[in-house]
Amino acid sequence: MSASNELSQVFSNPAVREFGATLRRSLRMNDDYASILDLEFAETKESFAEALKRFLRRFEGLARRKNLRRPTQESLEEMTRLVDQYGVKLVRAALISHALVRGGREEEEQMVQQTESQVLQASTVNSTEGGSQL
């Protein structure tokens, strides 16, 4: 398989896209630069697996607070298969690249709706608390 074909296989893989979009949400909604750095410095399969674990652990808190979708078990298993097949460096580059690009329109709209919903909830709570003090 040629190098350009390998790039295309990894960068277009649905698991890489899913993890990249999840990392993007974590970065933009939670300023999770620690996960980007963890992944950036992962050189071996083991360190990459540890970096993914730490990222998923960090994302779990955000996902619970903001009711976000988590990556699937199948995507996680596919990521490990890709690392075995193509190596850490290429998969890491694809994952971080997907995290740093602009998301699709649907994802951007979802983030805006979630933010608006949170603002509405906060203003409702504030007005309720303020009203009960009168």
N, C-alpha and C positions, 0 to 999 in steps of 0.2 A: 504494500500500500504506500503511495507517495505521501510526502510530508504535508502537502496542501490538502490531500484527501483526509489525512488524519486530523488536521485542524478543523476541517468542515464537519467531520464526524463528531468531534468533541464539542465544538462551539454550538452546533445545532441540536445537540442531544437534549431531549425534554427534561431529564434529571438535572443537567447543568443549568438549564433555563429556570427550572423551578427553584433550585437552591440559590441561583443568582438573584432572582426576583425577591426571594425571602431575605437574603442578605441586604438587598437594596432597601427593602422596607425597614429592616432593623437599623440600617445606617441612617436613613432619613427620618424615621420616627423616634429613634432612641439614641442617635449619635453613637452607634456601636462601632467606633473605629478600632476598638480592641480586637474584634473578630477579624477585621480586614488585616490587621497587623499579624495576628496569630496565623492566619492562612498564608500571608505573604512570606513568613519566615519558616513555614513547614517545608522541609526538604526531603523527608523520608515518608514512606507510607504510614508508619506509626505516628509520626508527628502531625501528618495531615489528618489522620483519624482523630487524634487528640484535639486538634484545632476545630474540626467539625463538631465534636462532642461539646466543646466549650461554647461554640457559637449556638448550637441548639439549646444548650442550657440557658444561655443569656436570652435567647429569643423566646423561650417558654414563658418567662415572666411578662414580656411585652405582649405575647399572643394571648395570655390569659386576661391581662388588663384591657386590651383593645379588641378582644374577640377576633383575632386574626387566624387565618388558616396556616397550619404547619405543613412542612414538606412531608410527603408520604414515605412509608417504609420502603416501598418499591423504589422511590427515587434515591433514598439513602443507599440501598443495595446496588443500584445502578452506578452511583458515584464511586463506590468501592471497586466495582468491576472495571470502570473506566480507568481508575488509578492503576489497577493491576495491568490493564491492557496498554495504556498510553503513557503512564508515569505521572508522578506528582506534578512536575513542572507545567506540563501542558494542561492538565485538568485544573490546577490552581489558577493558571492564567485565564482560562475560559470562565471559571466561576467568578473571579474578581472582576473581569471585564463585564460580565452580565450585571454584576452588582452596581457598577459605576455608570452604565449607560442609562439614558432616559427610558422609563418604562413605557409600555404601550398605553394607549388612550384609556382603555378600560381600567387598567391598574391606577392610572393617575386620577380618574374619576372616583374610583373606590376610596382612595386616600382622602380626597376632598370631602366625600360624603362622610367618612368616619370622623374627620376633623370637625365638620359642621355639626354632626351628631354630638360629639363631645362638648363642643361649645354650648349647644342648646341644653344639654344635660347640666352643665356647670351653671348656666344662667338660671335654670329652673331651680336648682338646689339653692343658689344664692338668693333668689327672690323668695323662696319658701322660707329659708332661714330668716331673712330680713322681715318677712311678713309676720312671723310668729313672735318677733320681738316687740311688736307694736302693742 
